[in-house]
Amino acid sequence: MTVDSTAPPRRRPKGSFGVQTPVSGEAVILESPPRNYEGPKFVANLLSLDRRHSKWVHENCLTDWAYFFLRFFEYSGDGLFWLPAAAAFWISPSAGTPDTRMFAANLFVSLIFDLIVVGSIKSFVRRRRPSYNRGHLVVVSLDKWSFPSGHSTRAAMVMTLFWLYTPLWRSLINQSWYPYLALRFENNSSMALFLLPLVEKHLLVIANCAFSIWALGTICSRVVLGRHYILDVIGGVMVGMLEALVAHFFLHVPTKVSELQHAYLLSKYV
């Protein structure tokens, strides 16, 4: 049997999985061909529904304006922002009070705990990110896994942790922030008339609403930007809230311990 060397090469089918050319300056993580799922049928149907609806949200909600707006939530919800920020506030020689430094220390511990938990779940589940994920820079190998969404766990954890410390914020408002503003603006009648009652009655509500809006924006951005599936962010929210409860009730760093560590770090490195 002879082989016709002049015959044109066969073309790859349109729907086949192949290497796509990434957009300049962006990293593309391709999804491998789906493997036969041998588990319960309803789980397979749920995953199929999840992929289909997540892609619909990405294709229909991502506009040029939404892209640049949602990138803010992507960067602000990244661990590369939160970890250094919490550590810097905690060890800063002049920032905050012992109570706020204690919160920064507990936030730092919670963020480390979040990295361990999310990394462990991702490496166990090993669900790949959507094939249409673009512009996501891979920093560590675990970042190619999709479930749960690390941004979603972090946003839910920070928001829940802030809520759990409501008595601390209310105490600081009544004992420190409000008296400071009242003394500063005692000769300004307009500020005393409008700003001070707002601080006394509504500052905590405004702060809670701001954190909730930021967390919701961060969570939704993961699906709209095509970074994760819907189930990834739902699972991330549940994991993040559970992390906050565990960190608050079992990994809590008291103010005295926080201040001792703060003094030690200052004497050692500052």
URLIN-V424515 format. One record per helix or strand of 3 or more residues. SS is the DSSP state (2 for helix, 1 for strand). FROM is the first residue (numbers start at 1). LEN is the number of residues. If there is no record, write none. Layout:
ss = [SS & SS]
from = [FROM & FROM]
len = [LEN & LEN]
//
This chain:
ss = [2 & 2 & 2 & 2 & 2 & 2 & 2 & 2 & 2 & 2]
from = [41 & 64 & 79 & 98 & 141 & 150 & 166 & 189 & 230 & 255]
len = [21 & 13 & 13 & 28 & 4 & 15 & 19 & 36 & 21 & 15]
//
